[in-house]
Amino acid sequence: MHRIQVVEPTLETYSGHCHSQVSSFCRAASGTRIDLWSAKGSEKLEFGPGVAVHPWFRRRIRLLQTFFLLRRLLPEPAPIVLLTARRSDLALIRLAAGGPLPPRRVFLYFHWFRETPGKSRFLRKIAARLPNLVILGTTESVVEVFRRCGFANVFLLPLPYATTQPARAANAVPFRQLLYAGAARHDKGFTQVVDLVELLARRKESIPVTLQVSADHYGKYDPATRADLARLQSVVYPPLKLVGETLSPQEYAGLFPGSICLQPYRRADFADRVSGVTMDALSQGCPVITTSRTWMAALISRFGAGLALDDISAEGLHGAIGAVLGRYASYQAAARAAGLAQDRNSWAPLIDLLDQ
């Protein structure tokens, strides 16, 4: 393997988990020439020697540009890797290929996939027309969807640990704040976190709270989140800190030590969907409070690295915060152990496939 084409149309800044995933993969594939096709504005990002960044995609015409880029890259011998694949990518590959693909030419890594009868019919058609596609999924349920629909080359690849700041404190760090990290989105429980801040203000408490209120990849907020941000402006709570700017990897990692990470994510969306924020929190020894019966809940429950709640209302979160604060050193130690365990996940299965 001398060259890899990595296609990441939404990669523009350090925000979100896309950047850390790409950085982690590039480190794992060091020694190989990587052409990284990313969004306009990504030219300022650095991924180390051997990685050529091509700022190619514009948001409004991203799908059209993906089609033409795939048509350009498919005739070349270098494998094409989509590290955060979406269902639309399957359709674009089918159109761009115009026929069968050679073995080990296109690799798609799906972090989650919500199955419906219509989507299953679509997948079966793609599997029949492009039997050589290589599909990877973060969880057993994701890969099982593709196997049931007839894909022959399907592999499990748990989300590799991807922070660019892997150093962990060997000793306990005193509690310093509640933390909501990552993009502010309704499906990620931002409404419940704002409810919590209002509750703390009404009760005249003094627990420090830091909210990272970054928008999505394209600088947009969903309507519910815009309303929550407006509501937050009327809350008088002096220990509240809002972080709106895009943080460097070092600054982002620095949010977690001494924190409790709040992740009251919507169960319907994250029942089996991985969260990079959880991985980042555990890597820095930060306990997590999240929604029960989700991927995050299963991970932290396995190590005792936080609490998983049926009730993610402000009152429910408040009670869980008190419980974690009462045994913060123990939860912090468990979070560090969980973070170290995640280091065992790696890109090796994908690198091995690319080398074949």
C-alpha positions as CSV (number, residue, x, y, z in Angstrom):
1,M,0.0,0.0,0.0
2,H,1.7,3.2,-1.2
3,R,-1.2,5.6,-1.4
4,I,-4.7,6.1,0.1
5,Q,-7.5,8.5,-1.0
6,V,-9.4,9.7,2.1
7,V,-12.7,11.5,1.3
8,E,-14.1,13.6,4.1
9,P,-16.5,16.3,2.7
10,T,-17.5,17.8,6.0
11,L,-14.0,18.2,7.5
12,E,-13.2,21.9,7.7
13,T,-12.1,22.8,11.3
14,Y,-11.1,21.2,14.6
15,S,-14.8,21.1,15.7
16,G,-16.7,17.9,16.0
17,H,-15.1,14.5,16.0
18,C,-14.3,14.3,12.3
19,H,-10.9,16.0,12.7
20,S,-9.7,13.7,15.5
21,Q,-10.8,10.6,13.6
22,V,-8.9,11.6,10.5
23,S,-5.8,12.6,12.5
24,S,-5.9,9.2,14.3
25,F,-6.2,7.3,11.0
26,C,-3.4,9.3,9.4
27,R,-1.1,8.5,12.4
28,A,-2.0,4.8,12.1
29,A,-1.2,4.8,8.4
30,S,2.1,6.7,8.7
31,G,4.5,5.9,6.0
32,T,1.8,5.8,3.4
33,R,1.0,8.7,1.1
34,I,-2.5,10.0,1.9
35,D,-4.5,12.4,-0.3
36,L,-7.1,13.9,2.0
37,W,-10.1,15.4,0.2
38,S,-11.9,17.8,2.6
39,A,-13.9,21.0,2.8
40,K,-12.9,24.4,1.8
41,G,-11.1,26.0,4.8
42,S,-9.3,22.8,5.9
43,E,-6.0,23.9,4.3
44,K,-5.0,25.3,7.7
45,L,-5.3,21.8,9.3
46,E,-2.1,19.7,9.7
47,F,-2.0,15.9,9.7
48,G,1.7,15.2,9.6
49,P,4.2,14.2,6.9
50,G,2.8,12.3,3.9
51,V,-0.7,13.8,4.1
52,A,-1.7,16.1,1.3
53,V,-4.8,18.1,2.1
54,H,-7.0,19.0,-0.8
55,P,-9.7,21.6,0.2
56,W,-12.3,20.5,-2.3
57,F,-15.9,20.6,-1.0
58,R,-18.3,23.4,-0.7
59,R,-21.4,22.8,1.5
60,R,-24.1,23.6,-1.0
61,I,-22.8,21.4,-3.8
62,R,-21.1,18.8,-1.6
63,L,-23.0,15.8,-3.0
64,L,-22.4,16.8,-6.6
65,Q,-18.7,17.3,-5.9
66,T,-18.5,13.9,-4.2
67,F,-19.9,12.3,-7.4
68,F,-17.4,13.9,-9.7
69,L,-14.5,13.3,-7.3
70,L,-15.4,9.6,-7.1
71,R,-15.6,9.4,-10.9
72,R,-12.1,10.8,-11.0
73,L,-10.6,8.6,-8.3
74,L,-12.2,5.2,-9.0
75,P,-10.2,4.5,-12.2
76,E,-7.0,5.0,-10.1
77,P,-5.4,2.0,-8.3
78,A,-5.3,3.7,-4.8
79,P,-8.0,2.6,-2.4
80,I,-10.7,5.1,-1.5
81,V,-11.6,5.4,2.2
82,L,-14.7,7.2,3.6
83,L,-14.1,7.3,7.4
84,T,-17.5,8.8,8.2
85,A,-19.7,7.2,5.6
86,R,-23.3,8.0,5.0
87,R,-26.1,6.2,3.1
88,S,-25.9,8.9,0.4
89,D,-22.3,7.8,-0.3
90,L,-23.5,4.4,-1.3
91,A,-25.7,5.9,-4.0
92,L,-23.0,8.2,-5.2
93,I,-20.5,5.4,-5.5
94,R,-22.9,3.3,-7.5
95,L,-23.5,6.2,-9.9
96,A,-19.9,7.1,-10.2
97,A,-18.7,3.5,-10.7
98,G,-21.2,2.8,-13.5
99,G,-20.5,-0.9,-13.0
100,P,-18.7,-3.5,-10.8
101,L,-15.8,-2.3,-8.6
102,P,-12.5,-4.1,-8.3
103,P,-11.9,-5.8,-4.9
104,R,-10.5,-3.7,-2.1
105,R,-11.1,-0.4,-4.0
106,V,-13.7,1.4,-1.8
107,F,-13.9,1.2,2.0
108,L,-16.8,2.8,3.9
109,Y,-16.8,3.2,7.7
110,F,-20.3,3.6,9.2
111,H,-20.5,5.0,12.7
112,W,-24.2,4.3,12.9
113,F,-27.1,3.3,10.7
114,R,-30.8,3.5,11.5
115,E,-32.5,0.7,9.6
116,T,-36.0,1.1,8.0
117,P,-37.7,-1.2,5.4
118,G,-37.0,1.3,2.7
119,K,-33.3,1.6,3.6
120,S,-33.0,-2.1,3.7
121,R,-34.3,-2.4,0.2
122,F,-31.8,0.2,-0.9
123,L,-28.9,-1.6,0.7
124,R,-29.9,-4.9,-0.9
125,K,-29.8,-3.3,-4.3
126,I,-26.3,-1.8,-3.6
127,A,-25.0,-5.1,-2.3
128,A,-26.1,-6.9,-5.5
129,R,-24.6,-4.2,-7.8
130,L,-21.4,-3.6,-5.9
131,P,-20.5,-6.9,-4.2
132,N,-16.8,-5.8,-3.7
133,L,-17.6,-2.8,-1.5
134,V,-15.9,-3.1,1.9
135,I,-18.1,-2.1,4.8
136,L,-16.9,-1.4,8.3
137,G,-19.1,-0.6,11.3
138,T,-18.5,0.6,14.8
139,T,-20.9,-1.8,16.5
140,E,-22.3,-5.3,16.0
141,S,-25.7,-4.0,15.3
142,V,-24.4,-1.7,12.5
143,V,-22.5,-4.5,10.8
144,E,-25.4,-6.9,11.2
145,V,-27.6,-4.5,9.1
146,F,-25.2,-4.7,6.2
147,R,-24.7,-8.5,6.5
148,R,-28.5,-9.1,6.5
149,C,-28.8,-7.0,3.3
150,G,-26.3,-9.1,1.4
151,F,-22.9,-7.3,1.7
152,A,-20.1,-9.9,1.6
153,N,-17.2,-7.9,3.0
154,V,-18.4,-6.5,6.3
155,F,-16.1,-6.0,9.3
156,L,-16.5,-4.8,12.9
157,L,-14.2,-1.9,13.8
158,P,-14.9,-0.4,17.2
159,L,-14.4,3.4,17.2
160,P,-10.7,3.8,17.6
161,Y,-9.5,6.1,20.3
162,A,-9.0,9.3,18.5
163,T,-8.0,12.2,20.8
164,T,-4.9,14.2,19.8
165,Q,-4.2,14.8,23.4
166,P,-3.8,11.3,25.0
167,A,-1.9,12.3,28.1
168,R,-3.8,11.5,31.3
169,A,-3.3,12.7,34.8
170,A,-1.8,9.9,36.9
171,N,-3.3,11.5,40.1
172,A,-6.8,12.6,41.0
173,V,-7.8,16.0,39.8
174,P,-10.2,18.0,42.1
175,F,-13.7,18.6,40.7
176,R,-13.9,22.0,39.1
177,Q,-17.0,22.1,36.8
178,L,-20.0,20.5,35.0
179,L,-19.2,20.2,31.3
180,Y,-21.3,20.0,28.1
181,A,-18.8,19.4,25.3
182,G,-19.1,19.2,21.6
183,A,-21.7,20.7,19.3
184,A,-24.9,22.1,20.8
185,R,-27.7,20.0,19.3
186,H,-31.2,19.1,20.4
187,D,-30.5,15.3,19.9
188,K,-27.5,15.7,22.2
189,G,-29.6,16.9,25.1
190,F,-28.8,20.6,24.9
191,T,-32.4,21.5,26.0
192,Q,-32.0,19.4,29.2
193,V,-28.7,21.0,30.0
194,V,-30.2,24.5,29.6
195,D,-33.0,23.4,31.9
196,L,-30.4,22.3,34.4
197,V,-28.7,25.7,34.3
198,E,-32.1,27.4,34.9
199,L,-32.6,25.1,37.9
200,L,-29.2,25.9,39.4
201,A,-29.9,29.6,39.0
202,R,-33.3,29.3,40.7
203,R,-31.8,27.5,43.6
204,K,-28.9,30.0,43.8
205,E,-26.3,27.2,43.6
206,S,-22.7,27.9,42.8
207,I,-21.5,24.8,40.8
208,P,-19.4,26.0,37.9
209,V,-20.8,25.0,34.5
210,T,-19.1,25.2,31.1
211,L,-21.1,24.8,28.0
212,Q,-19.4,24.4,24.6
213,V,-22.0,25.9,22.3
214,S,-20.4,25.2,19.0
215,A,-22.6,24.8,15.9
216,D,-22.5,21.9,13.6
217,H,-20.0,21.4,10.7
218,Y,-21.6,24.2,8.7
219,G,-22.0,26.7,11.5
220,K,-25.8,26.0,11.8
221,Y,-28.0,25.3,14.8
222,D,-31.2,23.3,14.7
223,P,-34.3,25.4,15.6
224,A,-34.7,23.9,19.1
225,T,-31.1,24.7,19.9
226,R,-31.4,28.3,18.6
227,A,-34.4,28.7,21.0
228,D,-32.4,27.2,23.9
229,L,-29.5,29.5,23.2
230,A,-31.9,32.5,23.3
231,R,-33.3,31.2,26.6
232,L,-29.9,30.8,28.0
233,Q,-29.1,34.5,27.5
234,S,-31.8,35.4,30.0
235,V,-30.4,33.1,32.7
236,V,-28.4,34.9,35.5
237,Y,-26.0,32.3,36.7
238,P,-22.5,33.8,37.4
239,P,-20.6,30.4,37.5
240,L,-21.7,29.7,33.9
241,K,-19.2,29.9,31.1
242,L,-20.1,29.6,27.4
243,V,-17.5,28.5,24.9
244,G,-18.6,29.5,21.4
245,E,-15.4,29.6,19.5
246,T,-13.7,26.6,17.8
247,L,-11.1,25.2,20.2
248,S,-7.8,23.7,19.3
249,P,-7.3,20.0,20.1
250,Q,-5.3,21.0,23.2
251,E,-7.9,23.5,24.4
252,Y,-10.7,21.0,23.9
253,A,-8.9,18.2,25.7
254,G,-8.3,20.6,28.6
255,L,-12.0,21.0,29.2
256,F,-12.3,17.5,30.7
257,P,-9.9,17.0,33.6
258,G,-11.8,17.8,36.9
259,S,-15.1,17.8,35.1
260,I,-18.4,15.8,35.0
261,C,-19.4,15.4,31.4
262,L,-23.1,15.8,30.8
263,Q,-24.5,13.7,27.9
264,P,-28.3,13.5,28.2
265,Y,-28.5,12.4,24.5
266,R,-31.7,11.3,23.0
267,R,-32.1,7.6,23.4
268,A,-33.8,7.1,20.0
269,D,-30.8,8.5,18.2
270,F,-28.0,7.1,20.4
271,A,-29.2,3.6,21.4
272,D,-26.4,2.1,19.4
273,R,-24.6,5.1,18.1
274,V,-21.1,5.8,19.3
275,S,-20.1,9.1,20.8
276,G,-16.6,10.6,20.4
277,V,-17.3,13.0,23.3
278,T,-17.6,10.0,25.6
279,M,-14.3,8.6,24.4
280,D,-12.6,12.0,24.9
281,A,-14.1,12.4,28.4
282,L,-12.9,9.0,29.6
283,S,-9.5,9.5,28.1
284,Q,-9.0,12.4,30.4
285,G,-10.5,10.7,33.5
286,C,-13.8,12.6,33.3
287,P,-16.9,10.8,34.6
288,V,-20.0,10.9,32.4
289,I,-23.7,11.3,33.2
290,T,-25.7,10.1,30.2
291,T,-29.0,8.5,29.1
292,S,-29.7,4.9,30.0
293,R,-30.0,2.2,27.3
294,T,-27.6,3.9,24.9
295,W,-24.1,3.0,23.7
296,M,-22.6,5.6,26.1
297,A,-24.5,4.0,29.0
298,A,-23.2,0.5,28.2
299,L,-19.6,1.8,28.1
300,I,-19.6,3.8,31.4
301,S,-21.7,1.1,33.2
302,R,-19.1,-1.5,32.3
303,F,-16.4,0.4,34.1
304,G,-18.5,2.3,36.7
305,A,-17.3,5.5,35.1
306,G,-20.5,7.6,35.7
307,L,-24.2,7.2,35.8
308,A,-26.8,6.3,33.2
309,L,-30.3,7.8,33.8
310,D,-33.8,6.9,32.9
311,D,-34.8,10.5,33.9
312,I,-32.7,13.1,32.1
313,S,-34.8,16.0,33.2
314,A,-33.1,18.9,35.1
315,E,-34.1,17.3,38.4
316,G,-32.8,13.9,37.3
317,L,-29.5,15.4,36.2
318,H,-29.2,17.4,39.4
319,G,-29.7,14.2,41.5
320,A,-27.1,12.3,39.5
321,I,-24.6,15.2,39.8
322,G,-24.9,15.1,43.6
323,A,-24.3,11.3,43.5
324,V,-21.2,11.6,41.4
325,L,-19.8,14.5,43.4
326,G,-20.2,12.4,46.6
327,R,-17.8,9.9,45.2
328,Y,-15.9,11.9,42.6
329,A,-12.5,10.4,43.2
330,S,-13.8,6.9,42.7
331,Y,-15.8,7.8,39.5
332,Q,-12.7,9.7,38.2
333,A,-10.5,6.6,38.7
334,A,-13.0,4.4,36.9
335,A,-13.2,6.9,34.0
336,R,-9.4,6.8,33.7
337,A,-9.5,3.0,33.6
338,A,-12.2,3.1,31.0
339,G,-10.2,5.5,28.9
340,L,-7.1,3.3,29.0
341,A,-9.2,0.3,28.0
342,Q,-10.4,2.2,24.9
343,D,-6.7,2.5,23.8
344,R,-6.9,-1.2,22.8
345,N,-9.2,-0.2,19.9
346,S,-7.2,0.8,16.9
347,W,-7.3,1.2,13.1
348,A,-5.4,-2.1,12.7
349,P,-8.3,-4.0,11.1
350,L,-8.8,-1.4,8.4
351,I,-5.0,-0.9,7.8
352,D,-4.7,-4.7,7.4
353,L,-7.5,-4.7,4.8
354,L,-5.9,-1.9,2.9
355,D,-2.6,-3.8,2.9
356,Q,-4.1,-6.9,1.3
